[in-house]
Amino acid sequence: MTRKYKPLAQEEGDPSGPIVLHGSYQVELLAGGSSQTVLHNPQRSPHNYHRKEFTEQFDLLQRFFGKLSALNRAVNRIRFLKRQLADVQKRLEDGEKLTCH
C-alpha cells in the first residue's frame, strides 16, 4: 500500500488488536454499503493468564484502540481542513470573489 503521508507512529509486529478471551464471537464487517457477519471461535492462548487479569488487559487495550481511532479521525479532519484552507487561499490569490452562505 502506498501512502501519501508518513504515519505518525510505526507499527511493530501484528497491528490486528488485543488478544481476546476464548469463546464465540460474532464479527461484522461493513464496507461500501455492504455487510458480512461471521462467527469466530479463537483458540486458547498458550499463555497462562488469569481471567481477571486478562479481562483488565483487554479492557485497557480496547480503550487505547478507541483513543487511537479518535486521534486518527482528528488527524484526518485536520488534513481535510488544511486542504480546504489551501483551496480558499489559492482562490483568493487568483482574485476570485468569495461569498458567504
SVG drawing of the C-alpha trace seen along z (x, -y; Angstrom):
<svg xmlns="http://www.w3.org/2000/svg" viewBox="-26 -40 34 63">
<polyline fill="none" stroke="black" stroke-width="0.4" points="0.0,0.0 1.3,-3.4 0.6,-6.3 0.6,-10.0 2.0,-10.7 4.2,-9.2 2.3,-7.5 2.6,-9.3 3.9,-6.0 5.4,-2.9 3.6,0.3 5.7,3.2 4.5,6.8 0.9,7.6 -1.3,4.5 -4.5,6.5 -5.5,5.7 -5.6,7.2 -5.8,10.9 -9.4,11.9 -10.7,14.3 -11.6,17.8 -15.2,18.1 -17.6,17.5 -17.7,14.1 -19.8,12.6 -17.8,10.4 -19.4,7.9 -17.5,6.2 -19.1,3.1 -17.7,1.8 -19.1,-0.1 -22.7,0.2 -22.5,4.0 -22.0,6.1 -20.9,9.6 -21.2,11.4 -19.3,14.5 -18.8,16.4 -15.3,16.7 -14.0,19.1 -10.5,18.0 -8.3,20.7 -7.0,20.6 -3.8,18.6 -0.7,20.6 0.0,18.0 -1.2,18.8 -3.5,15.8 -5.9,15.4 -9.3,14.4 -9.5,11.2 -6.0,10.0 -6.8,10.9 -10.1,9.0 -8.4,5.9 -5.7,6.0 -8.3,6.4 -10.4,3.5 -7.3,1.3 -6.3,2.2 -9.8,1.5 -9.7,-2.0 -6.3,-2.5 -7.6,-1.5 -10.6,-3.7 -8.3,-6.7 -6.1,-5.8 -9.1,-5.8 -10.2,-9.1 -6.7,-10.5 -6.7,-9.2 -10.1,-10.8 -8.8,-14.1 -5.7,-13.9 -7.8,-13.2 -10.1,-16.1 -7.1,-18.4 -5.7,-17.3 -9.1,-17.9 -9.3,-21.4 -5.8,-22.2 -6.8,-21.2 -9.9,-23.4 -7.8,-26.3 -5.2,-25.9 -8.1,-25.9 -9.5,-29.1 -6.1,-30.7 -5.5,-29.8 -8.9,-31.2 -8.1,-34.4 -4.7,-34.7 -6.4,-34.1 -8.7,-37.1 -11.9,-35.0 -14.6,-36.8 -15.8,-34.6 -19.4,-34.8 -20.6,-33.6 -23.7,-31.4"/>
</svg>
